[in-house]
Structure formats: C-alpha cells, structure tokens
Amino acid sequence: MKLSYVIEFVADMDRAVKFYRDTLGLPLKFQSPEWSEFITGETTLALHPAREKNKAGTIEMGFNVPDIAKFYEEMRGKGVKFPMPPKKQDFGGTLAQFEDSEGAHVSVGGAN
C-alpha cells in the first residue's frame, strides 16, 4: 500500500493553482477545472473542486494497492466500512473509498 495522493478540495481552482505554483514554487504537472496535480516526489498533491460533502480546505488521502478487489475483501473482513466500494471511474481507473478510525474518507485505487 502506497500513499499516492493528497487531495485538497478547493473553492477556486485558479487561485489554488497560483498559490501552490507561484507562491510555494511547486512544479505544476497539469491543470484542469476539475483536477490539477503538482509534482512533489512520490506523493502527488492534487486539487479538486469543493462540493457539499467535501468542503473547501479539507484534505483526503489517496492510496494505491496492487489488487483493489483483494484489498476491499480483506478490509471488509476486518470491519472497515466502505461508503464507496470499488467502482470503475470515468477516467478509466478503479477507485474505492473507506472510512478510517476517525471517520475520514480515504480513497484507494488499484488494478481490477
């Protein structure tokens, strides 16, 4: 299991990109209205528009696993709650979302 993304939900994508790129000096990998990424080493900083369930300024972690179906079954067996079971996304990857011990939502992606 590898921490691949830290996702910040933002109210204004352009303002947030300018802050991280121009003020902090992070290299911008790409920018779009719905998703922007910065190169920060092994873990990518991603920006995503805030929504009702993800308020501006909140953060979500994103992990990658080799086999998401196996991970899902193993974690459910340990009592981990999944508000979103593994699901193929529009971008082509498969994502799931689980709750950690504090109720934070954590994304996990992988093969399958």
MMTF fields as JSON, N, C-alpha, C and O atoms, coordinates in Angstrom:
{
  "mmtfVersion": "1.0.0",
  "mmtfProducer": "UNKNOWN",
  "numBonds": 447,
  "numAtoms": 448,
  "numGroups": 112,
  "numChains": 1,
  "numModels": 1,
  "chainsPerModel": [1],
  "groupsPerChain": [112],
  "chainIdList": ["A"],
  "bondAtomList": [4, 2, 8, 6, 12, 10, 16, 14, 20, 18, 24, 22, 28, 26, 32, 30, 36, 34, 40, 38, 44, 42, 48, 46, 52, 50, 56, 54, 60, 58, 64, 62, 68, 66, 72, 70, 76, 74, 80, 78, 84, 82, 88, 86, 92, 90, 96, 94, 100, 98, 104, 102, 108, 106, 112, 110, 116, 114, 120, 118, 124, 122, 128, 126, 132, 130, 136, 134, 140, 138, 144, 142, 148, 146, 152, 150, 156, 154, 160, 158, 164, 162, 168, 166, 172, 170, 176, 174, 180, 178, 184, 182, 188, 186, 192, 190, 196, 194, 200, 198, 204, 202, 208, 206, 212, 210, 216, 214, 220, 218, 224, 222, 228, 226, 232, 230, 236, 234, 240, 238, 244, 242, 248, 246, 252, 250, 256, 254, 260, 258, 264, 262, 268, 266, 272, 270, 276, 274, 280, 278, 284, 282, 288, 286, 292, 290, 296, 294, 300, 298, 304, 302, 308, 306, 312, 310, 316, 314, 320, 318, 324, 322, 328, 326, 332, 330, 336, 334, 340, 338, 344, 342, 348, 346, 352, 350, 356, 354, 360, 358, 364, 362, 368, 366, 372, 370, 376, 374, 380, 378, 384, 382, 388, 386, 392, 390, 396, 394, 400, 398, 404, 402, 408, 406, 412, 410, 416, 414, 420, 418, 424, 422, 428, 426, 432, 430, 436, 434, 440, 438, 444, 442],
  "bondOrderList": [1, 1, 1, 1, 1, 1, 1, 1, 1, 1, 1, 1, 1, 1, 1, 1, 1, 1, 1, 1, 1, 1, 1, 1, 1, 1, 1, 1, 1, 1, 1, 1, 1, 1, 1, 1, 1, 1, 1, 1, 1, 1, 1, 1, 1, 1, 1, 1, 1, 1, 1, 1, 1, 1, 1, 1, 1, 1, 1, 1, 1, 1, 1, 1, 1, 1, 1, 1, 1, 1, 1, 1, 1, 1, 1, 1, 1, 1, 1, 1, 1, 1, 1, 1, 1, 1, 1, 1, 1, 1, 1, 1, 1, 1, 1, 1, 1, 1, 1, 1, 1, 1, 1, 1, 1, 1, 1, 1, 1, 1, 1],
  "groupList": [{"groupName": "MET", "atomNameList": ["N", "CA", "C", "O"], "elementList": ["N", "C", "C", "O"], "formalChargeList": [0, 0, 0, 0], "bondAtomList": [1, 0, 2, 1, 3, 2], "bondOrderList": [1, 1, 2], "singleLetterCode": "M", "chemCompType": "L-PEPTIDE LINKING"}, {"groupName": "LYS", "atomNameList": ["N", "CA", "C", "O"], "elementList": ["N", "C", "C", "O"], "formalChargeList": [0, 0, 0, 0], "bondAtomList": [1, 0, 2, 1, 3, 2], "bondOrderList": [1, 1, 2], "singleLetterCode": "K", "chemCompType": "L-PEPTIDE LINKING"}, {"groupName": "LEU", "atomNameList": ["N", "CA", "C", "O"], "elementList": ["N", "C", "C", "O"], "formalChargeList": [0, 0, 0, 0], "bondAtomList": [1, 0, 2, 1, 3, 2], "bondOrderList": [1, 1, 2], "singleLetterCode": "L", "chemCompType": "L-PEPTIDE LINKING"}, {"groupName": "SER", "atomNameList": ["N", "CA", "C", "O"], "elementList": ["N", "C", "C", "O"], "formalChargeList": [0, 0, 0, 0], "bondAtomList": [1, 0, 2, 1, 3, 2], "bondOrderList": [1, 1, 2], "singleLetterCode": "S", "chemCompType": "L-PEPTIDE LINKING"}, {"groupName": "TYR", "atomNameList": ["N", "CA", "C", "O"], "elementList": ["N", "C", "C", "O"], "formalChargeList": [0, 0, 0, 0], "bondAtomList": [1, 0, 2, 1, 3, 2], "bondOrderList": [1, 1, 2], "singleLetterCode": "Y", "chemCompType": "L-PEPTIDE LINKING"}, {"groupName": "VAL", "atomNameList": ["N", "CA", "C", "O"], "elementList": ["N", "C", "C", "O"], "formalChargeList": [0, 0, 0, 0], "bondAtomList": [1, 0, 2, 1, 3, 2], "bondOrderList": [1, 1, 2], "singleLetterCode": "V", "chemCompType": "L-PEPTIDE LINKING"}, {"groupName": "ILE", "atomNameList": ["N", "CA", "C", "O"], "elementList": ["N", "C", "C", "O"], "formalChargeList": [0, 0, 0, 0], "bondAtomList": [1, 0, 2, 1, 3, 2], "bondOrderList": [1, 1, 2], "singleLetterCode": "I", "chemCompType": "L-PEPTIDE LINKING"}, {"groupName": "GLU", "atomNameList": ["N", "CA", "C", "O"], "elementList": ["N", "C", "C", "O"], "formalChargeList": [0, 0, 0, 0], "bondAtomList": [1, 0, 2, 1, 3, 2], "bondOrderList": [1, 1, 2], "singleLetterCode": "E", "chemCompType": "L-PEPTIDE LINKING"}, {"groupName": "PHE", "atomNameList": ["N", "CA", "C", "O"], "elementList": ["N", "C", "C", "O"], "formalChargeList": [0, 0, 0, 0], "bondAtomList": [1, 0, 2, 1, 3, 2], "bondOrderList": [1, 1, 2], "singleLetterCode": "F", "chemCompType": "L-PEPTIDE LINKING"}, {"groupName": "ALA", "atomNameList": ["N", "CA", "C", "O"], "elementList": ["N", "C", "C", "O"], "formalChargeList": [0, 0, 0, 0], "bondAtomList": [1, 0, 2, 1, 3, 2], "bondOrderList": [1, 1, 2], "singleLetterCode": "A", "chemCompType": "L-PEPTIDE LINKING"}, {"groupName": "ASP", "atomNameList": ["N", "CA", "C", "O"], "elementList": ["N", "C", "C", "O"], "formalChargeList": [0, 0, 0, 0], "bondAtomList": [1, 0, 2, 1, 3, 2], "bondOrderList": [1, 1, 2], "singleLetterCode": "D", "chemCompType": "L-PEPTIDE LINKING"}, {"groupName": "ARG", "atomNameList": ["N", "CA", "C", "O"], "elementList": ["N", "C", "C", "O"], "formalChargeList": [0, 0, 0, 0], "bondAtomList": [1, 0, 2, 1, 3, 2], "bondOrderList": [1, 1, 2], "singleLetterCode": "R", "chemCompType": "L-PEPTIDE LINKING"}, {"groupName": "THR", "atomNameList": ["N", "CA", "C", "O"], "elementList": ["N", "C", "C", "O"], "formalChargeList": [0, 0, 0, 0], "bondAtomList": [1, 0, 2, 1, 3, 2], "bondOrderList": [1, 1, 2], "singleLetterCode": "T", "chemCompType": "L-PEPTIDE LINKING"}, {"groupName": "GLY", "atomNameList": ["N", "CA", "C", "O"], "elementList": ["N", "C", "C", "O"], "formalChargeList": [0, 0, 0, 0], "bondAtomList": [1, 0, 2, 1, 3, 2], "bondOrderList": [1, 1, 2], "singleLetterCode": "G", "chemCompType": "PEPTIDE LINKING"}, {"groupName": "PRO", "atomNameList": ["N", "CA", "C", "O"], "elementList": ["N", "C", "C", "O"], "formalChargeList": [0, 0, 0, 0], "bondAtomList": [1, 0, 2, 1, 3, 2], "bondOrderList": [1, 1, 2], "singleLetterCode": "P", "chemCompType": "L-PEPTIDE LINKING"}, {"groupName": "GLN", "atomNameList": ["N", "CA", "C", "O"], "elementList": ["N", "C", "C", "O"], "formalChargeList": [0, 0, 0, 0], "bondAtomList": [1, 0, 2, 1, 3, 2], "bondOrderList": [1, 1, 2], "singleLetterCode": "Q", "chemCompType": "L-PEPTIDE LINKING"}, {"groupName": "TRP", "atomNameList": ["N", "CA", "C", "O"], "elementList": ["N", "C", "C", "O"], "formalChargeList": [0, 0, 0, 0], "bondAtomList": [1, 0, 2, 1, 3, 2], "bondOrderList": [1, 1, 2], "singleLetterCode": "W", "chemCompType": "L-PEPTIDE LINKING"}, {"groupName": "HIS", "atomNameList": ["N", "CA", "C", "O"], "elementList": ["N", "C", "C", "O"], "formalChargeList": [0, 0, 0, 0], "bondAtomList": [1, 0, 2, 1, 3, 2], "bondOrderList": [1, 1, 2], "singleLetterCode": "H", "chemCompType": "L-PEPTIDE LINKING"}, {"groupName": "ASN", "atomNameList": ["N", "CA", "C", "O"], "elementList": ["N", "C", "C", "O"], "formalChargeList": [0, 0, 0, 0], "bondAtomList": [1, 0, 2, 1, 3, 2], "bondOrderList": [1, 1, 2], "singleLetterCode": "N", "chemCompType": "L-PEPTIDE LINKING"}],
  "groupTypeList": [0, 1, 2, 3, 4, 5, 6, 7, 8, 5, 9, 10, 0, 10, 11, 9, 5, 1, 8, 4, 11, 10, 12, 2, 13, 2, 14, 2, 1, 8, 15, 3, 14, 7, 16, 3, 7, 8, 6, 12, 13, 7, 12, 12, 2, 9, 2, 17, 14, 9, 11, 7, 1, 18, 1, 9, 13, 12, 6, 7, 0, 13, 8, 18, 5, 14, 10, 6, 9, 1, 8, 4, 7, 7, 0, 11, 13, 1, 13, 5, 1, 8, 14, 0, 14, 14, 1, 1, 15, 10, 8, 13, 13, 12, 2, 9, 15, 8, 7, 10, 3, 7, 13, 9, 17, 5, 3, 5, 13, 13, 9, 18],
  "groupIdList": [1, 2, 3, 4, 5, 6, 7, 8, 9, 10, 11, 12, 13, 14, 15, 16, 17, 18, 19, 20, 21, 22, 23, 24, 25, 26, 27, 28, 29, 30, 31, 32, 33, 34, 35, 36, 37, 38, 39, 40, 41, 42, 43, 44, 45, 46, 47, 48, 49, 50, 51, 52, 53, 54, 55, 56, 57, 58, 59, 60, 61, 62, 63, 64, 65, 66, 67, 68, 69, 70, 71, 72, 73, 74, 75, 76, 77, 78, 79, 80, 81, 82, 83, 84, 85, 86, 87, 88, 89, 90, 91, 92, 93, 94, 95, 96, 97, 98, 99, 100, 101, 102, 103, 104, 105, 106, 107, 108, 109, 110, 111, 112],
  "secStructList": [7, 3, 3, 3, 3, 3, 3, 3, 3, 3, 1, 7, 2, 2, 2, 2, 2, 2, 0, 0, 0, 0, 0, 1, 7, 7, 7, 3, 3, 3, 7, 7, 1, 1, 7, 3, 3, 3, 7, 7, 1, 1, 1, 3, 3, 3, 3, 3, 3, 7, 7, 1, 1, 1, 7, 6, 6, 7, 3, 3, 3, 3, 3, 3, 3, 3, 3, 2, 2, 2, 2, 2, 2, 2, 2, 2, 2, 6, 6, 7, 7, 7, 1, 3, 3, 3, 3, 3, 7, 6, 6, 1, 7, 3, 3, 3, 3, 3, 3, 7, 6, 6, 1, 7, 3, 3, 3, 3, 3, 3, 3, 7],
  "xCoordList": [0.856, 0.0, 0.894, 1.807, 0.616, 1.46, 0.6, -0.404, 1.001, 0.324, 0.692, 1.847, -0.291, -0.03, -0.474, 0.155, -1.566, -2.143, -2.523, -2.951, -2.36, -3.015, -3.879, -3.371, -5.18, -6.135, -6.69, -7.241, -6.545, -7.167, -8.367, -8.275, -9.481, -10.692, -10.646, -10.449, -10.832, -10.624, -11.864, -12.631, -12.049, -13.176, -12.886, -13.808, -11.619, -11.234, -9.978, -8.882, -10.131, -9.011, -7.88, -6.72, -8.193, -7.137, -6.352, -5.123, -7.055, -6.388, -5.494, -4.366, -6.003, -5.231, -3.998, -2.914, -4.152, -3.01, -1.959, -0.772, -2.375, -1.426, -0.674, 0.53, -1.374, -0.724, 0.36, 1.509, -0.009, 0.958, 2.077, 3.22, 1.755, 2.757, 3.611, 4.839, 2.954, 3.681, 4.22, 5.327, 3.45, 3.896, 4.83, 5.914, 4.409, 5.239, 6.287, 7.274, 6.084, 7.067, 6.999, 7.98, 5.866, 5.744, 5.572, 4.856, 6.225, 6.066, 4.67, 4.244, 3.974, 2.635, 2.755, 3.405, 2.126, 2.119, 1.068, 1.358, -0.151, -1.194, -2.312, -2.445, -3.127, -4.241, -5.481, -5.423, -6.606, -7.914, -8.919, -8.598, -10.119, -11.113, -11.52, -11.938, -11.401, -11.858, -10.739, -11.003, -9.485, -8.394, -7.079, -6.833, -6.227, -4.891, -3.9, -4.225, -2.679, -1.669, -0.338, 0.036, 0.371, 1.714, 2.678, 2.339, 3.877, 4.926, 5.574, 6.121, 5.503, 6.061, 6.889, 7.067, 7.387, 8.116, 7.221, 6.504, 7.257, 6.471, 4.971, 4.166, 4.593, 3.179, 2.789, 3.469, 1.697, 1.217, 0.251, -0.624, 0.407, -0.589, -1.596, -1.241, -2.861, -3.927, -4.933, -5.192, -5.494, -6.551, -7.823, -7.802, -8.934, -10.232, -11.266, -11.188, -12.227, -13.219, -14.0, -14.385, -14.218, -15.006, -16.458, -16.946, -17.124, -18.539, -19.192, -18.527, -20.465, -21.197, -20.564, -20.395, -20.217, -19.664, -18.179, -17.661, -17.48, -16.059, -15.854, -15.669, -15.89, -15.779, -14.386, -13.407, -14.307, -13.032, -12.085, -12.475, -10.841, -9.825, -9.675, -8.729, -10.589, -10.438, -9.489, -9.293, -8.907, -7.897, -8.355, -8.986, -8.028, -8.29, -7.019, -6.344, -6.703, -5.554, -6.0, -7.155, -5.082, -5.353, -4.218, -3.07, -4.538, -3.555, -3.719, -4.794, -2.657, -2.726, -2.346, -1.44, -3.055, -2.779, -2.685, -3.263, -1.964, -1.818, -3.126, -3.359, -3.981, -5.226, -6.349, -6.5, -7.132, -8.156, -9.274, -9.821, -9.615, -10.665, -10.221, -11.003, -8.977, -8.431, -8.377, -8.765, -7.898, -7.83, -9.222, -9.404, -10.192, -11.575, -12.099, -12.664, -11.919, -12.408, -11.682, -12.312, -10.373, -9.597, -10.004, -10.171, -10.162, -10.507, -11.943, -12.207, -12.854, -14.235, -14.256, -15.02, -13.42, -13.307, -12.803, -13.044, -12.103, -11.591, -12.532, -12.205, -13.707, -14.706, -14.588, -15.271, -13.733, -13.59, -14.839, -15.304, -15.373, -16.567, -16.159, -15.225, -16.873, -16.637, -17.874, -18.821, -17.9, -19.024, -19.118, -20.193, -17.956, -17.946, -17.104, -15.881, -17.743, -16.97, -16.218, -16.481, -15.294, -14.55, -15.483, -16.448, -15.166, -16.02, -15.148, -14.269, -15.384, -14.676, -15.057, -16.239, -14.077, -14.293, -14.255, -13.761, -14.779, -14.798, -13.397, -13.238, -12.382, -11.023, -10.376, -9.254, -11.078, -10.583, -10.071, -10.013, -9.698, -9.198, -10.328, -11.48, -9.985, -10.937, -10.599, -9.449, -11.604, -11.428, -12.443, -13.541, -12.054, -12.959, -12.701, -11.72, -13.581, -13.388, -13.788, -14.884, -12.882, -13.179, -13.102, -12.584, -13.625, -13.553, -12.458, -12.36, -11.63, -10.613, -11.211, -12.415, -10.384, -10.867, -11.515, -12.281, -11.205, -11.749, -12.912, -13.451, -13.301, -14.419, -14.021, -14.879, -12.704, -12.246, -12.373, -12.125, -12.763, -12.821, -11.448, -10.768, -11.054, -9.752, -9.994, -10.703, -9.412, -9.552, -8.474, -7.367, -8.822, -7.847, -8.103, -9.242, -7.027, -7.122, -6.201, -5.248, -6.505, -5.649, -6.214, -7.223, -5.559, -5.982, -7.276, -7.561, -8.045, -9.333, -10.448, -11.61],
  "yCoordList": [-1.179, 0.0, 1.231, 1.354, 2.134, 3.318, 4.572, 4.643, 5.575, 6.87, 7.545, 7.918, 7.703, 8.241, 9.681, 10.449, 10.052, 11.381, 11.976, 11.273, 13.278, 14.083, 15.041, 15.81, 14.993, 15.767, 16.88, 16.62, 18.108, 19.233, 19.691, 19.885, 19.856, 20.369, 21.891, 22.456, 22.549, 23.99, 24.708, 24.157, 25.939, 26.764, 27.434, 27.696, 27.711, 28.421, 27.767, 27.974, 26.981, 26.225, 27.141, 26.885, 28.198, 29.103, 29.716, 29.768, 30.176, 30.789, 29.763, 30.075, 28.537, 27.494, 27.104, 26.94, 26.955, 26.619, 27.714, 27.419, 28.967, 30.079, 30.054, 30.31, 29.748, 29.698, 28.623, 28.903, 27.387, 26.293, 26.417, 26.059, 26.92, 27.058, 28.309, 28.229, 29.467, 30.738, 31.135, 31.663, 30.888, 31.274, 30.231, 30.569, 28.945, 27.895, 27.347, 26.755, 27.537, 27.096, 25.621, 25.073, 24.969, 23.558, 23.437, 24.233, 22.447, 22.255, 21.711, 20.695, 22.4, 22.001, 20.906, 21.094, 19.763, 18.664, 18.94, 18.857, 19.267, 19.717, 20.364, 20.175, 21.142, 21.869, 21.711, 21.793, 21.483, 21.488, 22.036, 22.143, 22.38, 22.902, 21.885, 22.281, 20.592, 19.562, 18.852, 18.19, 18.976, 18.236, 18.842, 18.992, 19.194, 19.699, 18.947, 18.544, 18.757, 17.996, 18.728, 19.415, 18.556, 19.097, 17.959, 16.99, 18.088, 17.102, 17.412, 18.495, 16.443, 16.65, 15.445, 15.246, 14.654, 13.438, 12.234, 12.176, 11.284, 10.061, 10.271, 9.511, 11.278, 11.56, 12.832, 13.854, 12.759, 13.885, 14.728, 14.196, 16.038, 16.954, 17.214, 17.704, 16.884, 17.102, 18.089, 18.107, 18.907, 19.846, 19.434, 19.078, 19.485, 19.095, 20.097, 20.516, 20.492, 21.459, 20.968, 19.801, 21.876, 21.564, 21.318, 21.869, 20.487, 20.177, 20.167, 20.379, 19.923, 19.89, 18.894, 19.21, 17.696, 16.68, 16.871, 16.314, 17.646, 17.922, 19.43, 20.023, 20.034, 21.495, 21.983, 21.243, 23.227, 23.845, 23.804, 24.085, 23.452, 23.389, 22.021, 21.801, 21.087, 19.745, 18.928, 19.216, 17.907, 17.074, 15.62, 15.174, 14.893, 13.444, 12.762, 13.261, 11.625, 10.848, 9.864, 9.441, 9.506, 8.518, 7.508, 7.874, 6.234, 5.161, 4.356, 4.349, 3.678, 2.698, 1.341, 1.217, 0.33, -1.056, -1.883, -1.505, -3.005, -3.812, -4.462, -4.609, -4.849, -5.559, -4.99, -5.362, -4.092, -3.4, -4.338, -4.155, -5.329, -6.284, -7.077, -7.277, -7.522, -8.261, -7.361, -7.776, -6.145, -5.183, -4.961, -4.994, -4.735, -4.494, -5.656, -5.441, -6.862, -8.039, -8.208, -8.495, -8.033, -8.171, -7.126, -7.447, -5.888, -4.818, -4.955, -4.702, -5.346, -5.586, -6.698, -6.638, -7.713, -8.802, -8.331, -8.98, -7.201, -6.616, -5.546, -4.866, -5.399, -4.454, -3.043, -2.146, -2.814, -1.475, -1.161, -1.988, 0.049, 0.48, 1.163, 1.965, 0.832, 1.404, 2.145, 1.512, 3.497, 4.247, 4.099, 4.241, 3.808, 3.564, 2.316, 2.362, 1.204, 0.008, 0.237, 1.227, -0.647, -0.463, -0.221, -0.953, 0.822, 1.23, 1.796, 2.619, 1.362, 1.897, 3.364, 3.705, 4.223, 5.656, 6.091, 5.365, 7.279, 7.822, 7.922, 7.782, 8.16, 8.294, 6.946, 6.897, 5.841, 4.512, 3.694, 2.468, 4.33, 3.607, 3.123, 3.528, 2.259, 1.766, 2.383, 2.341, 2.957, 3.569, 3.021, 2.609, 3.026, 2.744, 3.824, 4.561, 3.916, 4.873, 4.192, 3.643, 4.235, 3.662, 4.739, 5.831, 4.415, 5.322, 4.84, 3.649, 5.773, 5.39, 5.386, 5.582, 5.166, 5.061, 6.338, 6.305, 7.482, 8.769, 9.24, 10.325, 8.427, 8.778, 9.534, 9.918, 9.751, 10.425, 9.472, 8.274, 10.01, 9.199, 9.156, 10.174, 7.948, 7.715, 7.001, 5.996, 7.511, 6.876, 5.811, 5.93, 4.782, 3.742, 3.331, 3.096, 3.249, 2.842, 1.678, 1.421, 0.985, -0.144, -0.907, -0.519, -1.999, -2.856, -3.571, -3.811, -3.904, -4.641, -3.702, -4.109],
  "zCoordList": [0.0, 0.0, 0.0, 0.816, -0.924, -1.094, -1.093, -1.801, -0.286, -0.307, -1.616, -1.823, -2.503, -3.83, -3.998, -4.726, -3.32, -3.48, -2.141, -1.225, -2.044, -1.03, -1.837, -2.653, -1.607, -2.394, -1.516, -0.446, -1.967, -1.271, -2.091, -3.303, -1.412, -2.051, -1.964, -0.889, -3.116, -3.197, -3.715, -4.505, -3.262, -3.705, -5.046, -5.817, -5.328, -6.545, -7.106, -6.585, -8.162, -8.725, -9.172, -8.848, -9.907, -10.397, -9.245, -9.285, -8.226, -7.069, -6.365, -5.985, -6.194, -5.515, -6.332, -5.772, -7.647, -8.503, -8.418, -8.281, -8.496, -8.412, -7.084, -7.051, -5.986, -4.681, -4.656, -4.316, -5.019, -4.933, -5.966, -5.685, -7.158, -8.219, -8.017, -7.973, -7.895, -7.899, -6.532, -6.431, -5.484, -4.144, -3.537, -3.062, -3.552, -2.954, -3.911, -3.475, -5.215, -6.193, -6.567, -7.07, -6.332, -6.709, -8.232, -8.84, -8.844, -10.287, -10.611, -10.062, -11.503, -11.922, -12.976, -14.005, -12.715, -13.691, -14.753, -15.947, -14.334, -15.254, -14.477, -13.267, -15.201, -14.591, -15.441, -16.668, -14.778, -15.437, -14.421, -13.237, -14.863, -13.923, -12.839, -11.751, -13.128, -12.184, -11.43, -10.426, -11.894, -11.264, -11.698, -12.895, -10.743, -11.043, -10.175, -9.058, -10.69, -9.955, -9.937, -10.887, -8.81, -8.627, -8.349, -7.669, -8.88, -8.653, -7.308, -7.101, -6.402, -5.059, -4.602, -3.4, -5.525, -5.159, -5.393, -6.392, -4.487, -4.662, -4.466, -5.005, -3.712, -3.459, -4.207, -4.11, -4.949, -5.74, -4.928, -4.246, -5.001, -4.45, -5.551, -6.623, -5.288, -6.271, -5.698, -4.495, -6.575, -6.203, -6.915, -8.093, -6.19, -6.74, -6.237, -5.083, -7.059, -6.6, -5.378, -5.29, -4.457, -3.257, -3.669, -4.656, -2.896, -3.085, -1.703, -0.689, -1.678, -0.399, 0.583, 1.761, 0.103, 1.017, 1.292, 2.26, 0.461, 0.644, 0.617, -0.446, 1.779, 1.906, 1.506, 1.606, 1.055, 0.699, 1.893, 3.026, 1.617, 2.659, 3.294, 4.051, 3.007, 3.57, 2.704, 1.523, 3.312, 2.677, 2.705, 3.662, 1.645, 1.597, 1.106, 0.206, 1.699, 1.258, 0.186, 0.16, -0.689, -1.722, -1.794, -2.047, -1.571, -1.619, -2.899, -3.5, -3.315, -4.4, -3.843, -3.019, -4.311, -3.932, -5.214, -6.232, -5.178, -6.388, -6.853, -8.053, -5.894, -6.227, -5.366, -4.202, -5.945, -5.162, -4.7, -3.613, -5.507, -5.107, -3.879, -2.95, -3.876, -2.735, -1.494, -0.402, -1.671, -0.571, 0.025, 1.242, -0.851, -0.43, 0.408, 1.48, -0.065, 0.672, 2.004, 3.022, 2.001, 3.248, 4.279, 5.455, 3.849, 4.784, 5.294, 6.469, 4.437, 4.891, 5.926, 6.889, 5.733, 6.706, 8.054, 9.072, 8.069, 9.31, 9.858, 10.831, 9.231, 9.726, 9.194, 9.689, 8.19, 7.613, 6.786, 6.002, 6.974, 6.238, 4.939, 4.907, 3.874, 2.553, 2.089, 1.621, 2.205, 1.657, 0.134, -0.448, -0.511, -1.952, -2.218, -2.094, -2.582, -2.938, -4.247, -4.929, -4.617, -5.861, -7.045, -7.265, -7.792, -8.912, -10.022, -9.765, -11.25, -12.418, -12.585, -12.538, -12.777, -12.89, -14.359, -15.221, -14.624, -15.984, -16.587, -17.799, -15.758, -16.268, -16.563, -17.067, -16.253, -16.581, -15.418, -15.513, -14.325, -13.162, -12.265, -12.421, -11.33, -10.346, -8.996, -8.56, -8.334, -7.02, -6.037, -6.41, -4.783, -3.672, -2.639, -2.732, -1.658, -0.581, 0.716, 0.829, 1.702, 3.013, 4.078, 3.843, 5.256, 6.404, 7.333, 7.627, 7.799, 8.772, 10.176, 10.34, 11.174, 12.56, 13.074, 14.037, 12.426, 12.861, 12.003, 12.222, 11.026, 10.158, 8.898, 8.102, 8.714, 7.499, 6.323, 6.455, 5.173, 3.962, 3.322, 3.196, 2.917, 2.298, 0.976, 0.936, -0.102, -1.416, -1.588, -1.063, -2.328, -2.669, -4.116, -4.52, -4.883, -6.277, -6.551, -5.815, -7.618, -7.992, -9.151, -9.739, -9.478, -10.581, -10.216, -9.043, -11.23, -11.176, -11.433, -11.434]
}
